[in-house]
Amino acid sequence: MGASHSSPNANSIHEFTVKDSSGKAVDLGFYKGKVLLVVNVASKCGLTDSNYTQLTDLYNKYRNRDFEVLAFPCNQFLKQEPGTSQEAMEFACTRYKAEYPIFQKVRVNGPDTAPIYKFLKDSKGGFFGSRIKWNFTKFLVDRDGKVLHRYSPTTTPLAIERDIQKALGEI
């Protein structure tokens, strides 16, 4: 799985290093100054089509305004991301024209939770605790790497567009 590294008391998402879909290390410090939408994705979920379509729409609309989508494939929910990290990336890029980064598959719950997801969950717990409930849970992160909001899987990407605009300082 796509391990990510940081100090145990991270204050910012920018302190993490994760792996891209081919296993190459990516320092998230690269995204300092950008508003991020971090999402655990899956290719065989009932929420896949609407989420990927809208994530691509949002990315294309705001990408030139310091906005980035960071997608982390996850197979923990009914095995709805069964392939390799590379296959997950190819699926998103081919079928949904995703041009944002698709990282290596991660675990978002349990003892092997990726450190980046420990940080995200610790920053903003969910309605029933910090556990990620399903595919397409979204975290909006500000330019300084702090988590602003957590959204449920059924909250569509377009439904949070106003929060993205606020984080970008556009409204």
Backbone bond lengths (Angstrom), bond angles and torsions (degrees), N, CA, C in turn:
res aa  C-N    CA-C-N  psi(-1)  N-CA   C-N-CA  omega(-1)  CA-C   N-CA-C  phi
1 M - - - 1.447 - - 1.514 109.72 -
2 G 1.327 116.28 160.63 1.457 121.97 -176.25 1.511 112.34 -75.14
3 A 1.288 116.20 89.41 1.462 119.91 178.78 1.519 109.61 -64.40
4 S 1.310 114.90 147.35 1.458 119.44 172.30 1.516 106.90 -128.70
5 H 1.296 114.90 148.96 1.453 119.77 -173.96 1.514 110.21 -122.64
6 S 1.316 115.58 145.02 1.450 122.13 173.54 1.516 107.50 -168.81
7 S 1.312 114.95 177.28 1.453 118.78 172.37 1.524 107.30 -73.17
8 P 1.344 118.17 150.11 1.458 119.87 -177.97 1.524 113.38 -63.91
9 N 1.309 117.66 -20.43 1.459 121.29 -179.99 1.529 110.77 -112.43
10 A 1.305 116.33 48.74 1.460 121.06 -177.41 1.523 110.75 -60.93
11 N 1.318 115.68 141.36 1.458 122.19 177.72 1.517 112.44 -107.09
12 S 1.312 116.38 -5.85 1.454 120.84 -174.30 1.525 109.82 -153.37
13 I 1.304 116.08 148.45 1.458 120.24 175.83 1.531 110.51 -64.40
14 H 1.329 115.64 -21.57 1.465 120.49 -178.51 1.525 112.71 -69.32
15 E 1.312 118.49 -9.74 1.460 122.54 179.78 1.533 112.77 -85.25
16 F 1.322 117.17 -1.82 1.463 121.24 -175.31 1.520 112.39 -99.46
17 T 1.318 114.27 150.27 1.454 122.65 168.74 1.516 106.26 -119.34
18 V 1.325 116.46 128.82 1.466 122.52 179.26 1.515 107.91 -122.62
19 K 1.311 116.90 177.74 1.467 120.52 178.47 1.513 110.09 -113.01
20 D 1.330 114.85 139.32 1.456 119.02 176.02 1.528 108.98 -75.58
21 S 1.324 116.90 -179.98 1.464 120.55 -174.44 1.524 113.33 -63.31
22 S 1.312 117.76 -19.14 1.467 120.38 178.08 1.527 112.48 -98.59
23 G 1.333 117.08 2.11 1.458 121.13 176.38 1.520 115.59 94.92
24 K 1.325 117.06 4.68 1.469 121.41 179.35 1.534 109.87 -81.62
25 A 1.348 116.18 136.69 1.459 121.37 -179.98 1.529 111.12 -66.48
26 V 1.332 115.30 137.40 1.461 122.32 178.24 1.530 107.62 -128.39
27 D 1.322 116.15 119.00 1.466 122.21 177.50 1.529 107.47 -81.52
28 L 1.337 117.30 117.33 1.455 119.87 -178.59 1.529 112.51 -71.35
29 G 1.328 117.25 -6.41 1.455 120.75 170.72 1.528 111.08 -59.89
30 F 1.326 116.15 -22.00 1.461 122.40 176.12 1.526 111.41 -56.44
31 Y 1.335 116.68 -28.22 1.465 121.49 -175.24 1.527 113.68 -93.93
32 K 1.340 117.93 10.02 1.463 120.13 176.60 1.523 108.71 -55.67
33 G 1.332 115.62 136.98 1.458 120.12 179.61 1.516 113.68 89.34
34 K 1.333 117.72 -4.46 1.464 121.10 179.56 1.519 110.10 -110.38
35 V 1.323 115.93 149.99 1.457 122.62 170.84 1.521 106.41 -85.46
36 L 1.330 116.27 132.44 1.459 121.15 -175.44 1.521 111.51 -118.70
37 L 1.320 115.35 143.86 1.460 121.67 169.00 1.524 105.74 -117.62
38 V 1.326 116.06 110.23 1.468 122.15 -177.39 1.522 107.49 -99.90
39 V 1.346 116.00 128.65 1.461 121.16 -173.31 1.523 110.41 -137.50
40 N 1.347 116.66 135.92 1.464 119.58 169.76 1.529 107.12 -89.61
41 V 1.314 116.26 121.46 1.463 122.37 -171.28 1.527 112.20 -112.65
42 A 1.332 114.67 160.55 1.463 121.67 176.45 1.521 108.35 -151.41
43 S 1.317 116.10 145.41 1.466 120.68 -174.82 1.528 114.59 -89.81
44 K 1.337 117.98 -14.63 1.458 119.90 -175.21 1.529 112.53 -122.28
45 C 1.307 116.10 38.12 1.464 123.11 -177.72 1.528 109.05 -107.74
46 G 1.315 116.61 152.76 1.460 120.14 176.50 1.521 112.72 -63.58
47 L 1.321 117.30 -18.90 1.462 122.16 179.77 1.529 112.70 -94.02
48 T 1.322 116.89 -2.15 1.471 121.38 -173.17 1.520 112.68 -59.90
49 D 1.319 117.29 -53.71 1.467 120.08 -172.25 1.526 111.69 -61.12
50 S 1.326 117.68 -51.07 1.467 119.18 -177.63 1.528 111.33 -64.92
51 N 1.328 117.32 -41.41 1.463 119.39 -178.19 1.519 112.27 -68.17
52 Y 1.310 117.75 -50.56 1.469 118.65 -179.50 1.525 111.36 -61.96
53 T 1.335 117.52 -41.39 1.465 120.57 178.97 1.527 110.34 -59.76
54 Q 1.333 116.68 -47.28 1.456 120.17 -177.35 1.533 112.64 -74.32
55 L 1.329 117.66 -33.51 1.467 119.20 174.70 1.523 110.55 -60.84
56 T 1.327 116.18 -42.96 1.466 120.62 178.32 1.527 110.25 -64.42
57 D 1.334 117.30 -41.36 1.469 120.60 178.06 1.529 111.39 -60.63
58 L 1.345 116.13 -48.10 1.469 120.01 -180.00 1.527 111.06 -62.90
59 Y 1.318 115.83 -44.35 1.462 119.75 -179.54 1.523 110.66 -59.95
60 N 1.321 116.77 -46.57 1.462 119.87 -179.19 1.523 111.95 -64.38
61 K 1.317 117.43 -33.07 1.464 121.49 -178.95 1.533 112.23 -74.27
62 Y 1.345 117.54 -37.31 1.470 120.74 -171.52 1.524 114.80 -114.59
63 R 1.287 118.33 0.45 1.469 120.71 -175.20 1.523 113.53 -59.89
64 N 1.291 117.67 -31.51 1.463 120.74 179.39 1.522 112.24 -88.47
65 R 1.349 116.16 9.63 1.463 121.35 179.06 1.531 110.25 -121.88
66 D 1.315 116.16 33.53 1.470 121.87 177.15 1.524 113.19 67.13
67 F 1.327 116.86 41.08 1.466 122.68 175.94 1.518 108.70 -120.62
68 E 1.327 115.91 140.28 1.464 120.99 -179.38 1.526 109.44 -141.95
69 V 1.311 115.91 140.03 1.466 122.99 171.28 1.519 106.65 -99.94
70 L 1.333 116.93 132.10 1.458 122.12 174.77 1.523 107.31 -118.10
71 A 1.321 116.77 112.76 1.464 121.91 -175.62 1.522 111.13 -104.89
72 F 1.327 115.25 130.75 1.459 122.20 179.98 1.525 109.24 -120.65
73 P 1.339 117.78 104.15 1.466 119.99 176.70 1.531 110.50 -59.77
74 C 1.332 115.18 143.58 1.461 121.19 -178.96 1.521 109.00 -145.00
75 N 1.317 116.30 133.86 1.466 122.08 -177.85 1.530 112.12 -108.21
76 Q 1.310 118.78 20.03 1.462 121.84 -174.83 1.519 114.70 -82.13
77 F 1.303 118.88 -12.39 1.459 121.06 -175.01 1.524 109.72 -112.81
78 L 1.320 115.27 100.04 1.470 123.42 -178.42 1.522 112.77 53.62
79 K 1.328 116.52 29.20 1.467 122.61 176.92 1.541 111.55 51.80
80 Q 1.333 115.41 47.70 1.465 120.88 -176.40 1.521 114.04 -90.50
81 E 1.335 116.66 6.53 1.472 121.57 170.77 1.532 106.08 -134.60
82 P 1.352 116.38 70.70 1.468 120.41 -169.66 1.524 116.05 -77.94
83 G 1.298 118.23 -20.51 1.464 120.48 -174.86 1.511 113.01 -80.98
84 T 1.316 114.61 -167.58 1.462 121.51 177.24 1.529 110.03 -79.20
85 S 1.305 116.00 168.55 1.465 120.80 175.58 1.528 110.24 -59.80
86 Q 1.317 115.78 -40.12 1.468 120.80 179.62 1.535 110.38 -63.52
87 E 1.333 117.06 -41.50 1.467 120.44 178.37 1.528 111.20 -65.00
88 A 1.324 117.16 -38.38 1.468 120.77 177.19 1.526 110.22 -61.95
89 M 1.325 116.49 -43.69 1.457 121.25 179.10 1.536 110.45 -64.10
90 E 1.325 116.88 -45.81 1.467 120.00 -179.78 1.527 111.50 -62.76
91 F 1.331 117.19 -39.14 1.459 121.72 177.74 1.531 110.30 -58.96
92 A 1.334 116.39 -51.74 1.466 120.57 -177.59 1.528 111.59 -64.00
93 C 1.312 116.12 -41.27 1.466 119.96 -176.22 1.529 112.21 -74.24
94 T 1.313 116.52 -35.83 1.463 120.30 -178.71 1.525 111.60 -80.10
95 R 1.313 116.45 -53.00 1.464 120.32 -173.72 1.529 112.79 -77.03
96 Y 1.336 117.20 -36.04 1.464 120.60 -174.69 1.518 113.80 -115.79
97 K 1.312 117.30 8.12 1.468 122.70 176.72 1.529 111.88 56.06
98 A 1.325 116.31 32.73 1.468 120.74 178.90 1.527 109.44 -66.23
99 E 1.315 116.14 127.63 1.462 121.61 176.28 1.520 110.97 -113.99
100 Y 1.316 116.63 0.16 1.456 121.99 176.47 1.534 108.73 -85.80
101 P 1.324 117.80 163.39 1.459 119.86 -175.84 1.529 113.49 -69.33
102 I 1.322 114.85 133.91 1.464 123.44 172.01 1.528 104.64 -111.77
103 F 1.308 116.38 114.96 1.459 120.65 -174.07 1.532 111.77 -89.49
104 Q 1.318 115.29 -177.31 1.452 121.17 178.19 1.532 109.21 -68.71
105 K 1.335 115.61 150.03 1.457 120.98 178.79 1.529 110.17 -56.58
106 V 1.342 115.12 140.91 1.461 121.48 179.65 1.526 110.15 -131.36
107 R 1.307 114.27 165.72 1.457 121.79 168.49 1.522 106.31 -102.49
108 V 1.326 116.31 135.04 1.457 120.94 -176.57 1.528 112.27 -107.12
109 N 1.325 117.04 -8.99 1.465 122.92 178.86 1.517 109.43 -138.16
110 G 1.324 115.55 162.54 1.455 120.70 174.13 1.518 113.55 87.66
111 P 1.343 115.14 -174.77 1.464 119.62 -174.87 1.518 114.46 -66.54
112 D 1.320 118.31 -21.72 1.464 121.78 -179.88 1.530 112.42 -102.65
113 T 1.322 116.74 23.79 1.464 120.47 178.59 1.525 109.72 -57.19
114 A 1.320 115.40 132.77 1.470 120.43 177.15 1.525 108.58 -61.04
115 P 1.334 117.54 137.95 1.473 120.67 -179.41 1.528 113.89 -52.64
116 I 1.314 118.20 -36.35 1.465 119.01 179.21 1.525 110.46 -62.46
117 Y 1.335 116.43 -36.23 1.468 118.73 179.22 1.524 111.63 -76.41
118 K 1.315 118.33 -29.54 1.469 119.78 172.01 1.524 108.78 -61.09
119 F 1.321 116.32 -45.40 1.465 121.15 179.07 1.528 111.19 -61.10
120 L 1.319 117.20 -48.65 1.462 120.93 -178.81 1.523 111.32 -59.99
121 K 1.328 116.44 -46.95 1.467 121.07 -178.33 1.529 111.53 -67.37
122 D 1.329 116.86 -38.15 1.461 119.93 177.57 1.528 111.02 -66.68
123 S 1.322 116.73 -31.32 1.457 121.43 -179.01 1.523 112.04 -73.64
124 K 1.316 116.38 -39.37 1.471 121.44 -178.91 1.517 109.04 -143.17
125 G 1.322 115.63 101.40 1.460 120.33 176.08 1.519 110.50 -70.34
126 G 1.300 116.04 162.51 1.461 120.92 179.03 1.517 111.16 -92.03
127 F 1.308 116.10 -176.59 1.462 123.09 -177.79 1.524 111.65 -59.86
128 F 1.327 116.94 -38.50 1.464 121.19 -179.62 1.528 111.51 -112.30
129 G 1.308 117.48 36.05 1.454 121.24 -178.59 1.512 110.84 108.60
130 S 1.320 115.85 -173.83 1.458 118.72 -172.49 1.527 114.02 -83.49
131 R 1.300 118.27 -17.13 1.459 121.90 -176.48 1.537 111.55 -55.18
132 I 1.326 116.68 137.20 1.467 121.33 173.63 1.524 106.47 -74.36
133 K 1.319 116.65 127.41 1.464 120.39 -173.73 1.525 114.07 -86.64
134 W 1.340 117.23 -28.48 1.464 118.90 -173.28 1.521 109.40 -167.91
135 N 1.317 114.92 175.23 1.465 122.41 175.21 1.531 109.73 -59.50
136 F 1.302 115.59 150.72 1.464 124.21 173.93 1.532 113.60 69.77
137 T 1.331 117.21 30.83 1.455 120.65 165.84 1.528 105.32 -73.56
138 K 1.322 116.11 135.88 1.462 120.63 -173.33 1.528 110.85 -120.35
139 F 1.342 114.98 143.07 1.464 121.88 175.41 1.517 108.06 -125.91
140 L 1.329 116.61 125.96 1.458 121.49 175.81 1.521 107.63 -96.04
141 V 1.327 116.25 126.08 1.456 123.29 -174.44 1.530 108.78 -119.17
142 D 1.329 115.58 134.99 1.470 119.32 -177.56 1.534 111.79 -79.77
143 R 1.307 115.61 178.05 1.467 122.00 -175.86 1.529 113.04 -61.84
144 D 1.337 116.43 -22.82 1.465 121.24 179.83 1.529 112.43 -92.15
145 G 1.324 116.83 2.39 1.459 120.09 177.46 1.517 114.78 87.13
146 K 1.327 117.36 13.97 1.466 122.44 178.90 1.533 109.53 -97.09
147 V 1.326 115.66 141.16 1.467 120.47 -179.64 1.526 109.11 -76.10
148 L 1.333 115.37 123.58 1.465 121.62 178.39 1.521 111.69 -90.33
149 H 1.332 116.19 -47.17 1.461 121.71 -173.50 1.525 110.18 -145.15
150 R 1.327 114.39 153.85 1.464 122.94 171.27 1.524 106.28 -122.55
151 Y 1.331 115.73 136.47 1.460 120.92 -178.01 1.520 110.13 -123.77
152 S 1.316 115.07 143.52 1.462 120.57 -179.66 1.527 110.51 -70.12
153 P 1.320 116.54 161.88 1.468 120.25 178.47 1.531 113.30 -57.68
154 T 1.339 117.61 -30.98 1.461 119.69 -177.87 1.524 113.12 -84.10
155 T 1.323 117.99 -6.15 1.466 120.79 173.34 1.524 106.52 -79.93
156 T 1.321 115.83 117.13 1.460 119.40 -176.27 1.527 110.18 -74.07
157 P 1.317 116.77 152.70 1.474 119.36 177.32 1.527 113.17 -54.72
158 L 1.319 118.64 -40.37 1.466 119.86 -178.53 1.525 111.80 -67.66
159 A 1.328 117.58 -24.82 1.465 121.03 178.84 1.530 111.66 -68.93
160 I 1.326 117.60 -17.11 1.466 119.95 -179.78 1.534 112.37 -106.73
161 E 1.311 116.09 12.35 1.457 120.05 -177.75 1.531 112.14 -58.81
162 R 1.313 117.63 -38.87 1.470 120.06 179.73 1.529 110.63 -63.03
163 D 1.341 117.98 -39.30 1.465 120.74 177.08 1.526 110.79 -64.50
164 I 1.316 116.82 -36.11 1.472 121.37 177.23 1.532 108.92 -64.59
165 Q 1.323 116.18 -45.97 1.461 120.15 179.49 1.529 111.34 -60.59
166 K 1.339 116.91 -40.09 1.474 120.83 177.64 1.525 109.77 -63.69
167 A 1.328 116.52 -45.55 1.473 120.31 -178.70 1.529 110.78 -62.77
168 L 1.309 116.37 -31.85 1.458 121.61 178.77 1.535 111.69 -79.98
169 G 1.332 116.59 -8.65 1.467 120.92 -179.37 1.506 113.04 78.55
170 E 1.343 116.09 22.47 1.468 119.50 -178.33 1.511 112.69 -89.88
171 I 1.317 118.16 -17.69 1.469 121.39 176.36 1.517 109.52 -139.08
